[in-house]
């Protein structure tokens, strides 16, 4: 089965010129987009979600990326069907196809 896991990326602008910490009042987080990961070779969405977080998630002082949405590949295709052809093709082109089996070598 295929799943699509969407992530959100945040950048801490306060970490560029200051220490970026909340405790010193220098944290300044901004949403900066995210990614769609098409995950294959897993049978459960929970496993796909954990795989994406483990492989592509970040959580440090200057940046964070974490899953925000999950659905089957077919549900994602249904969502995209509501978009214009150009935008649908753009989103499909940006999606990253991943599998835990491609890491086993």
TAVEN-V192216 format. One line per field, one symbol per residue. phi: phi as a letter, one per 30 degrees, with the letter a starting at -180 (. if undefined). burial: b if it has 16 or more other ideal C-beta (glycine too) atoms within 10 Angstrom, else e. A space follows every 10 residues. Layout:
phi = ???
burial = ???
This chain:
phi = .cbccccccb bcddddbbdi cddcicdbdb dbjlbccccc ibcbdddddd dddddbdbab dcabbbdbab addddddddd ddcdeddddd dddddcdbad ddcdb
burial = ebbbbbbebb bbebbeeeeb eeeeebbeee eeebbbbbbe ebeebeebbe bbbeebeeee eeebbebeeb eeeeebeeeb eeeeeeeeee eeeebeebee eeeee
